[in-house]
Amino acid sequence: MRVADDEPDLGPWAAEPTLDVAGRLVELARARRAGSARTGPLVVAVDGRSAGGKSTAAGRLAAATPGAVVVHTDDIAWHHGFFDWDGLLVDGVLDPVSRGEAVSFRPPAWVERGREGAVEVPADSTAVFVEGVGSSRASLAPWLDATVWVQSDEAQAYRRGIDRDVELGRERAEAVAFWDEWMAHEGPFLAADRPWERADVVICSTPVPAVPDGVVAVSRARAVPGAPAARTS
């Protein structure tokens, strides 16, 4: 695992059933929510570096949590800005969600550019997994009940991001230029915010240790209390 210079390697890693990890996150989130004025679904941020496996991790955790949905910050930030979208997320999603209201949010850029659809959170959702780089930033802490950091190999994530963009139709040179610009913003942002230090759970995504389907590799140093002690590396 080669991580960014400012981020520690948070291994060793233990293989744990995704269902168990999701369950402990929900229990922790419920405990923190006790006594809060927020009455809506639990909110869990799934943060990490670009192309580092956040969407996959959030999707698996949500699938293991009945009634949960995933909100992607890329949708909030679409044609808006690299990292100045936290106010949009609060006003359009987290604030109404905190009151148990249904959300059907169309960010301003969606309206301006004619993008169809909306960011949806049904009123009967039990949990919202907010996925994206910066989803657990310090400014959002009052709206979050638990946080996950997805740790990834820096070089592998970079290659994967470029390859993914090429598969979506970008020329490779264009994809490299975009990723270099993006990383020039992402690196300093994460170095200043240091979300891995606040994470309740850290999951390894690239390279993934040898674990079977339905299992995730969780940091033994940063796991929710009550996790088993078996190790994969």
C-alpha angles and dihedrals in degrees: 000000000000110000130180116286093251095047122077122226100254098199155138095105133212127202109237131170110259089228091059094047092049091047094053091047090053091048091050092047092050092050091052092046092056109118093009122135088229110100103174131091121312115268121219121180119214106198134175144121124305116284087006098125101269096133092049093048093047092047093051094046091048091048088054091052113071112231095013127136134194125232116195116212088208086071092051092047096043107138089344109093145295100266110346094094100096092100090053090050092051097045097040102036121001099047097051090039089055088061094048094252124148113251128216101163126179109189115222094255090055090056094043094049099037097245110169127229131024143246101271132201114168116223092240095056114132097202139006119213106202107203128193148080105300096015090129096041117147093253090062096049094104089060098046130086098187138358137213127198116204107207117206140177105264098220095042093050090049092052092045092051093052093045090050092053091049090052088053091056108271121134109249093242090052091048092050091049092050094048092047090053092045094049090049086064099034097052097057092040094055093040089057097042099038096196094178088071091062097041119122091200131021119203125195114225109161119067091015114212115235102282129148127242114290092031132099131200108242128189111252088209095055108031128130109265112269096041117140120256101230113128134211098187 
